[in-house]
Amino acid sequence: MLQTFLFATYTLVALFFLDATHREGEAQGGQWDLMRILGMLLCLVWPLLLVHVAVLAYRRRQAN
């Protein structure tokens, strides 16, 4: 149950930022260049980095 909730939360955050990035690109002319594609990919990756930092902080807390 917790994994489902976490996955759903991650998906919602990623979709929110993907939508914002897509709309921003459309407002700038809608060209699909390398930077726009990279921005879309980073929208999917950065929440994983946040999870990674949270796990590391939890492990350090448990070690002390």
KARA-V110679 format. One record per residue. N is the residue number from 1. RES is the residue in three letters. SS is DSSP state (@ for helix, = for strand, . for the rest). BURIAL is 1 if it has 9 or more other C-alpha atoms within 8 Angstrom, else 0. D_LAST is the distance of its C-alpha to the last C-alpha in Angstrom with 2 decimals. Layout:
# KARA-V110679
n=[N	N]
res=[RES	RES]
ss=[SS	SS]
burial=[BURIAL	BURIAL]
d_last=[D_LAST	D_LAST]
This chain:
# KARA-V110679
n=[1	2	3	4	5	6	7	8	9	10	11	12	13	14	15	16	17	18	19	20	21	22	23	24	25	26	27	28	29	30	31	32	33	34	35	36	37	38	39	40	41	42	43	44	45	46	47	48	49	50	51	52	53	54	55	56	57	58	59	60	61	62	63	64]
res=[MET	LEU	GLN	THR	PHE	LEU	PHE	ALA	THR	TYR	THR	LEU	VAL	ALA	LEU	PHE	PHE	LEU	ASP	ALA	THR	HIS	ARG	GLU	GLY	GLU	ALA	GLN	GLY	GLY	GLN	TRP	ASP	LEU	MET	ARG	ILE	LEU	GLY	MET	LEU	LEU	CYS	LEU	VAL	TRP	PRO	LEU	LEU	LEU	VAL	HIS	VAL	ALA	VAL	LEU	ALA	TYR	ARG	ARG	ARG	GLN	ALA	ASN]
ss=[.	@	@	@	@	@	@	@	@	@	@	@	@	@	@	@	@	@	@	@	@	@	@	@	@	@	@	.	.	.	.	.	.	@	@	@	@	@	@	@	@	@	@	@	@	@	@	@	@	@	@	@	@	@	@	@	@	@	@	@	@	@	@	.]
burial=[0	0	0	0	0	0	0	0	0	1	0	0	1	1	0	0	1	1	0	0	1	1	0	0	1	1	0	0	0	0	0	0	0	0	0	1	1	0	1	1	0	0	1	1	0	0	1	0	0	0	0	0	0	0	0	0	0	0	0	0	0	0	0	0]
d_last=[28.53	25.26	25.98	29.46	28.33	25.90	28.66	31.21	29.18	28.64	32.36	33.46	31.51	32.85	36.36	36.34	35.62	38.04	40.70	40.16	40.36	43.43	45.17	44.45	45.99	48.99	49.52	49.61	52.36	50.81	50.82	48.46	47.50	44.57	42.49	42.97	41.98	38.89	37.98	38.40	36.20	33.43	33.60	32.52	29.76	27.84	26.35	24.83	23.09	21.69	20.40	18.90	16.98	15.80	14.62	12.74	11.03	10.25	8.91	6.55	5.50	5.52	3.82	0.00]
